[in-house]
């Protein structure tokens, strides 16, 4: 199983990355601080690092990522197609809406809201 975490350089993102990696998940940890990301990888080799800045205004305020991932449910493993949209509302708030499909049929949606904590 794989999970993508944005904002994994610190705070709750780093905590979630460590927790899921410790539980055996492959974690793709995304963030802006290479030293902090490297510390996550040193914590657990199940953590893969991706350096990028979601607040870069030249990239606009939306990020779309389409990918496939095996998801376990009720003792079976299903290959689902994900259409993942992340929207930066301002310098503090980001929301992520993901739609999961199998055979072109939506089988689930997830919406997550993130608020940046003052550093």
N, C-alpha and C positions, 0 to 999 in steps of 0.2 A: 504494500500500500504506500502511496505517495501523497504528501501534503505540501502545498505551496504556502509560504508565510511571507507576506510583505511586512516591512518594518521590523525585521528580525534582529536588527543591530542592538536593540535595547528593549527594556520594559517587558510588557506582556508578550510581545512577539518573540523575544529571546527566550522567555520562560516557556512558551508553547513549543518552540522548536526543540528545546532540551527535553521537555516532557514527552512529546511524540517520538523523538529519536530514542529515548530510553525505553519506550514501549515497543520498539522494533520497527517503527515507520521510517520510510525514506523521506527526509525533509529537504525541501528546496528552500533555503533561507535567503531572502532578498533584503537588501538594505544598502545604505550609503556609506557606512564606515567599514573599510576593509579590515582594520585591526580587530574590531569587535566581531565581525563575521568569522574571521580566522579563529578567534577564541571559541566560537560555537563549534567549529569543525574539530578543534582540539578536544572539546568536551565529548564529542561522539562522532565517529566516522560515518554514521548514517546521515549526516548533515552535509548537503551539497550547497555551495555558495554561489550566489548570483549578485553581482554588484550593480545596482542601478538606483536612480533617484526619481521617485514618483512625483517630486515637487518641481522638477525641471520644467519651467514654464514654456520652453521651446518645444516641448513634447505635447503641449496641450493639457487638457485636464482629464482625458480618458485614455485607458489602456485596455486593449482587447487581446485575449490570449485564448486560442482554441487548441485543445489537446485531448488525447484519449488516455484513460486510466482504468486499470482493473479495480473494481470495487467489490468487496466481499459482503454478501447479504444472505442470511438464512442458510449458511453452509455452502453456498455457490459463489462463484466468481464471475462477474459480469464486466465486459469491456464497454464502458460508457464514453460518449463524446461530450466534452465540456465546452461551453461557450462562456468564457469568464470575462466580465466587464468590470473595471475598476474606475471610479470617478472621484477625482479630487475636487471637493466642493470649495475649499479654501485652504489656507496653510495649516489648518488644524483638523479638518474633518475629511474622511475618505469613506466611501461605501463601495462594496463589492457585491455584484449580483451575478450568480452563476446559474446557468441552465444545463441540466444533464439530460442527454437523449440516448435512446437505444432504438435502432431501426427507424430513426427520424421522428420518434415519438418522445415528447418530454416526459421523463419519469420522475423529475424532481427539480426543485429550485432552492437555492440558498441565498439569503441576503445577509451581509455582515456590515456592521457600522464600526468605524474606528475613530477615536479621538486621540490626537497626539497630546501626551502629557508634557507639561513644561519641563525643560531640562535643567 
